[in-house]
């Protein structure tokens, strides 16, 4: 692991470092988000409490307009809550400066967007490399990480192609590679299958599941209950509130098998 790895962040930076003592990686206490327009208040989130453990796969589900993307934006430090406290690896996010928040986003959070957000003028290789370049990482380490990430998502044979030469499913795989190349603490996926057909959607979901099996912490927003079932923990939002909090089918199946075995 090189000196830029998230698990070895400089303590003076004020940014969180990787959990080593079993505490929650993410903790939200009473998070609320209110948007003010003219004299109208829109309560996007209200009293959200949430804990995410290292290595957990969490799905945030619910209908359109329920606050899913707002919550993900707060988790990804793209927005700030109106009320409540957000602890990232035990440290209050509210105390981070703008530059520290940007550092955390670049080094410790990987983003996977519904619209892929690849840069059309850059090749597959260059798209995955770009966030690493912003870190000031040397070229040899960048190349190693880019090629490993593309191999992981099955796109190593497309390094010289441009986004316009790829299918939607292939573009999303490149977007996943870009997100994991930096070895982030957390992967945030906002409707990662939203622009894909069912076949490519399932392929991307299996890719995320593989990453989770390898130890990745994943938080995914989806409005599709079929995809929420891929997670081992899911919460359901309605009108900005958590109305359900449950373990996923895989975990429930494991628990049932243990009970049947007498454990």
C-alpha positions in Angstrom: 0.0 0.0 0.0 1.5 3.4 -1.0 1.6 6.5 1.2 -1.6 7.8 -0.4 -3.7 4.9 0.8 -6.9 5.8 2.8 -5.9 3.5 5.6 -2.8 5.6 6.2 -4.2 9.2 6.0 -2.1 11.9 7.7 -3.6 12.5 11.1 -3.0 16.2 10.7 -5.3 16.3 7.7 -8.4 15.9 9.9 -9.7 13.3 7.5 -11.0 9.9 8.8 -8.8 6.8 8.6 -9.8 3.2 8.2 -11.6 1.5 11.1 -9.4 -1.0 13.0 -11.3 -1.3 16.3 -14.7 -2.6 15.1 -16.6 0.7 15.5 -19.2 1.8 12.9 -17.7 3.2 9.7 -20.7 5.5 9.3 -23.1 6.8 12.0 -25.9 9.2 11.4 -27.8 10.6 14.4 -31.0 12.6 13.7 -30.1 13.7 10.2 -32.5 16.2 8.7 -32.3 18.1 5.4 -34.5 21.0 4.6 -34.5 22.9 1.3 -35.7 26.5 1.4 -37.2 28.0 -1.7 -38.9 31.4 -1.3 -41.2 30.8 1.6 -41.6 27.1 1.1 -39.8 24.5 3.2 -39.2 21.1 1.7 -38.2 18.4 4.3 -36.1 16.0 2.2 -34.9 14.0 5.3 -36.2 13.9 8.8 -34.7 12.2 11.9 -32.6 9.6 10.0 -30.5 7.3 12.3 -28.2 4.9 10.6 -25.1 2.8 11.3 -22.9 1.1 8.6 -20.2 -1.3 9.7 -17.0 -1.9 7.7 -17.6 -4.5 5.0 -21.4 -4.0 5.0 -23.6 -3.9 1.9 -26.4 -1.5 2.5 -29.3 -0.8 0.1 -31.3 2.5 0.5 -34.6 1.8 -1.2 -37.9 3.7 -1.7 -40.0 5.5 -4.3 -38.8 8.5 -6.3 -38.7 11.7 -4.2 -38.4 9.9 -0.8 -34.9 11.3 -0.1 -32.6 8.5 -1.2 -30.3 10.6 -3.3 -30.2 13.4 -0.8 -29.1 10.9 1.9 -26.4 9.5 -0.4 -25.2 13.1 -1.2 -24.8 13.7 2.5 -23.0 10.4 3.0 -20.7 11.3 0.1 -19.9 14.8 1.5 -21.5 16.4 -1.5 -24.1 18.1 0.7 -24.5 18.9 4.4 -27.4 18.1 6.7 -29.5 20.9 8.2 -29.7 19.2 11.5 -28.1 16.1 13.1 -24.6 14.6 13.3 -22.6 12.5 10.8 -19.7 10.6 12.1 -17.4 9.1 9.5 -15.0 6.5 11.1 -15.7 8.1 14.4 -15.0 11.7 13.4 -17.6 14.5 13.0 -17.8 15.4 9.4 -19.1 18.9 10.3 -15.6 19.8 11.6 -13.9 19.1 8.3 -12.9 22.1 6.2 -13.9 22.3 2.5 -10.4 21.1 1.5 -10.5 18.2 3.9 -14.0 17.2 2.6 -12.6 17.2 -0.9 -9.6 15.1 0.2 -12.0 12.6 1.8 -14.1 12.4 -1.3 -11.1 11.8 -3.5 -9.3 9.3 -1.3 -11.9 7.5 0.8 -15.2 7.5 -1.1 -15.8 5.9 -4.5 -18.8 7.1 -6.5 -20.8 5.1 -9.0 -23.4 7.2 -10.8 -26.5 6.3 -12.7 -25.4 8.2 -15.8 -21.8 6.8 -15.7 -20.3 10.3 -15.8 -17.4 9.2 -18.0 -15.4 11.9 -19.9 -16.0 11.4 -23.6 -12.7 12.8 -24.7 -10.7 10.4 -22.5 -10.0 6.7 -23.1 -11.2 4.0 -20.7 -7.7 4.0 -19.1 -7.6 7.8 -18.8 -11.1 7.9 -17.2 -10.0 5.4 -14.5 -6.7 7.1 -14.0 -8.0 10.7 -13.6 -9.0 10.6 -9.9 -5.6 9.1 -9.1 -3.8 11.9 -10.9 -5.5 14.4 -8.7 -3.9 12.7 -5.7 -0.5 13.3 -7.1 0.2 9.6 -7.3 3.2 8.6 -9.4 2.6 7.2 -12.8 3.8 3.6 -12.0 1.4 3.3 -9.1 -1.4 4.8 -11.2 -0.8 2.3 -14.0 -0.8 -0.6 -11.6 -4.1 0.4 -9.9 -5.8 1.3 -13.2 -5.0 -2.1 -14.8 -5.9 -4.0 -11.6 -9.3 -2.2 -11.4 -10.1 -2.8 -15.1 -9.1 -6.5 -14.8 -11.4 -6.7 -11.8 -14.4 -5.5 -13.8 -13.6 -7.4 -16.9 -12.6 -4.4 -19.0 -8.9 -4.7 -19.4 -9.2 -5.4 -23.1 -10.9 -2.0 -23.6 -8.2 0.3 -22.2 -7.8 2.3 -25.5 -11.5 2.6 -26.3 -13.6 5.8 -25.7 -16.9 5.8 -23.9 -18.8 6.3 -27.1 -17.4 2.9 -28.3 -18.8 1.0 -25.4 -22.3 -0.3 -24.5 -24.1 1.0 -21.5 -23.1 -2.0 -19.4 -19.5 -1.6 -20.4 -19.5 2.1 -19.5 -20.9 1.3 -16.0 -18.2 -1.3 -15.5 -15.6 1.3 -16.3 -17.3 3.7 -13.8 -17.1 0.9 -11.2 -13.4 0.5 -12.0 -12.8 4.2 -11.6 -14.5 4.1 -8.2 -12.5 1.1 -6.9 -9.1 2.0 -8.3 -8.4 4.4 -5.4 -9.1 1.6 -2.8 -11.8 3.7 -1.0 -13.2 3.0 2.4 -16.8 3.2 1.0 -18.4 2.7 -2.4 -21.5 4.9 -3.0 -23.7 3.8 -5.9 -26.6 6.0 -7.0 -29.1 3.9 -9.0 -26.2 2.1 -10.8 -28.6 0.1 -13.0 -30.9 2.9 -13.8 -29.7 3.4 -17.4 -29.2 -0.3 -18.1 -31.4 -3.1 -19.5 -32.2 -6.0 -17.1 -29.4 -8.2 -18.4 -26.7 -5.6 -17.9 -28.3 -4.4 -14.7 -28.0 -7.9 -13.2 -24.4 -8.1 -14.4 -23.5 -4.9 -12.6 -25.3 -6.1 -9.5 -23.3 -9.3 -9.5 -20.1 -7.2 -9.9 -21.0 -5.1 -6.8 -21.7 -8.4 -5.0 -18.3 -9.7 -5.9 -16.7 -6.5 -4.7 -18.6 -6.9 -1.4 -17.4 -10.5 -1.0 -13.9 -9.1 -1.4 -14.5 -6.8 1.6 -15.8 -3.6 0.1 -18.2 -1.4 2.1 -21.1 -0.6 -0.3 -24.0 1.8 0.0 -26.4 1.6 -2.9 -29.5 3.7 -3.7 -32.2 1.9 -5.7 -36.0 2.1 -6.2 -36.1 -1.5 -7.4 -36.7 -4.1 -4.7 -35.1 -6.8 -6.8 -31.8 -5.0 -6.6 -32.2 -4.1 -2.9 -32.3 -7.8 -2.2 -28.7 -8.1 -3.3 -27.6 -6.3 -0.1 -27.3 -7.9 3.3 -28.9 -4.9 5.0 -31.6 -2.5 3.6 -33.5 0.5 4.8 -36.6 1.9 3.1 -37.3 5.6 3.0 -40.7 7.2 2.7 -41.1 11.0 2.8 -37.6 11.4 4.1 -38.0 9.0 7.0 -36.7 5.4 7.6 -39.9 3.3 7.7 -38.2 -0.1 7.4 -34.8 -1.4 8.5 -34.1 -5.1 7.7 -31.5 -7.6 6.9 -31.4 -8.9 3.3 -32.5 -12.4 2.1 -29.0 -13.8 2.0 -28.4 -12.9 5.7 -31.9 -14.1 6.6 -31.2 -17.4 4.8 -27.9 -17.8 6.7 -29.7 -17.2 10.0 -32.4 -19.7 9.1 -29.9 -22.3 8.2 -28.0 -21.8 11.5 -31.3 -22.2 13.5 -32.2 -25.3 11.6 -28.7 -26.7 12.4 -29.3 -26.1 16.1 -27.1 -23.1 16.5 
